[in-house]
Amino acid sequence: MYRVVVHLEEGCVLKGVRAYMVIKRLGHLGVVLETEPGARQIEDEQFDLSFSVILRTRATPAALREATLGVTEVEEVDVEALVEPEQSPEAVAPRAGDAPVTAVRSATPKLAETQTVRISIGHLDTIVNLVGELVIVRSRLEDIADRLADHDLAESLGVLERVSADLQQEVMQTRMVPVGNIFNRFPRMVRDLARDLGKDVTLEMEGLDIELDRTVLDEIGDPIVHLLRNAIDHGIEPSDVRREASKPERGTVRLSAERVREQVLISVADDGRGMDIDRIWNKAVERGIVDRGSRDSYTDQDVLMFVCLPAFTTVDQATRISGRGVGMDVVKGKIEYLGGSIMLSSTPGEGMKISLQLPLTLAIIQALLVRSGERVYALPLSAVDEVLSPDEVTFKTVDGAPVVALRDGSVVALSDLDALQGRVAGAGGELHTKHLILVRSGHVMHALAVPALLGRREVVIKPLSPLFRGLPGLGGATVLGDGRIALILDPRTLFSREE
């Protein structure tokens, strides 16, 4: 039995991958009993540049060392014998009448307390779907218990609710992965790209321990790569230009993740030249996207979002890195496909920041149920800022469009759910009798008037048929406890139906 201590090279990027390759090679030579740290920590790269593997094998220390050094970026290997080579398991096995052998057993290390099992993401998806069906059945039982007013049934249902909630939490946690698993691949890419472009750039990363659904995390790698390439190519200036602008010669790109309520905010920021809003506006006018005289109708944020249009670019000459107008529209489409949103902010001469707001999971969400006529809709609770009664706001009209003035004096556009869903818009007097929901989509706030509130409910997201996926304002569907179908509203596209 041996302890193999492995030291990786300084600057090794994919530590978890190298460790996995070492463990796999040693597994071919014997039986791996334990790793230090545990397999889960190694997989999540929660270790420095060294780790150890304890295994039982008939191979020689030289063979173990040679197999380990065959893995790229392994700098040094130390092999320590825990059981003398001549004391093989057969040699020390007790014979009839012998006293129990305890010395060798005491030398045998205890298996790691935390064991891991590798399962396919398909199995996890199936388990999540089954838990989703359990949530639907639980909602059905809650409705029955409310109708029957049976004490014993309500008490048993309370136990079921706690157990199913714990089960759901554990199942969802199995899909959560630290964003560091994706972020750790970027330092080398940034270093190589900066060297190719002749720029001095450092990458700072924050929030590596923030967890995100594995399905979401697998999809955001390419969008982040594109944003980093844009920041280095377009944003960061050459050292001499930065020196003339009284900036540090080394540019900084910051990649960060943070938890914001039930969402994760991933940001890519740089201290480069920023984006010229006037130049973007002029390009949009040249392409016929907007009229030159309508500039006052667009905020700087609206103008920045033009760069996310297909084939839109302000670069006169394309490079092998960027400048072809392909990329930002793909990034925006990918993020919105995942149920998120993208926000851009820029200060000329100081830098650019792009924020990706993403849901924690794509399976089960908290939602506010509302009713419009005979239909029930689910509005993601992560997009709801506040629910107001009509007497808490002041109704006004600006340029013929209804708005509401809030308590702090701010003015928010007002939309009617009945009108958005194709029903006849109510008269002004009817809007005064409806509940108002402040809905936030990215940096924009809207007030949504709804006839009735049905309460908060945990819902399982079901994808819509391809026939309905193109309809704005809808992000999926869910099955309620009484068997009815409720459409899930998409705040990102819901209010675009009025435009």
Secondary structure as UniProt FT lines:
FT   STRAND          2..8
FT   TURN            10..11
FT   HELIX           15..29
FT   STRAND          30..36
FT   HELIX           39..43
FT   TURN            44..45
FT   STRAND          50..57
FT   HELIX           61..69
FT   TURN            72..73
FT   STRAND          74..81
FT   TURN            85..86
FT   TURN            89..92
FT   TURN            96..97
FT   HELIX           103..107
FT   HELIX           121..148
FT   HELIX           151..174
FT   STRAND          176..178
FT   HELIX           180..183
FT   TURN            184..185
FT   HELIX           186..197
FT   STRAND          201..206
FT   TURN            208..209
FT   STRAND          211..213
FT   HELIX           214..230
FT   HELIX           231..235
FT   HELIX           239..244
FT   TURN            245..246
FT   STRAND          251..260
FT   TURN            261..262
FT   STRAND          263..270
FT   HELIX           277..286
FT   TURN            287..288
FT   HELIX           292..297
FT   HELIX           300..304
FT   HELIX           305..308
FT   TURN            310..311
FT   HELIX           328..337
FT   TURN            338..339
FT   STRAND          341..347
FT   TURN            348..350
FT   STRAND          351..359
FT   STRAND          364..372
FT   TURN            373..374
FT   STRAND          375..380
FT   HELIX           381..383
FT   STRAND          384..388
FT   HELIX           390..392
FT   STRAND          394..398
FT   TURN            399..400
FT   STRAND          401..405
FT   TURN            407..408
FT   STRAND          411..416
FT   HELIX           417..420
FT   TURN            421..422
FT   HELIX           428..431
FT   TURN            432..433
FT   STRAND          435..441
FT   TURN            442..443
FT   STRAND          444..450
FT   STRAND          452..460
FT   TURN            466..470
FT   TURN            472..473
FT   STRAND          474..479
FT   TURN            481..482
FT   STRAND          485..489
FT   HELIX           491..494
FT   HELIX           495..498
//
